[in-house]
Amino acid sequence: MGYVRLRIRELAEKRGWSLKQVADRSGVNYNTVRSYVQRDTLNTVDLSAVYKIARAFDVTMEDLVEILED
């Protein structure tokens, strides 16, 4: 099973956004955004949420998701 890391914190810091602003701009629940940031590795994600977050940052899903080797 593979693991991923979402680059939410880096992209938010680059734009000067808080996690709350990421949630508001993407339409994804704040607790979901926060949980994705707090965990170093994820083995499951809601792809529709990841897509919405990527759209908010105006990046591709590939730019948002970092695939980690296990």
PEMORA-V55795 format. One record per run of one state. SS is the DSSP state (hx for helix, st for strand, lp for the rest). FROM is the first residue (numbers start at 1). TO is the last residue. Records with the same first field share a line. If there is no record, write none. Layout:
SS = FROM-TO + FROM-TO
This chain:
lp = 1-2 + 7-7 + 16-18 + 27-29 + 39-41 + 43-46 + 58-60 + 69-70
st = 3-6 + 42-42 + 65-68
hx = 8-15 + 19-26 + 30-38 + 47-57 + 61-64
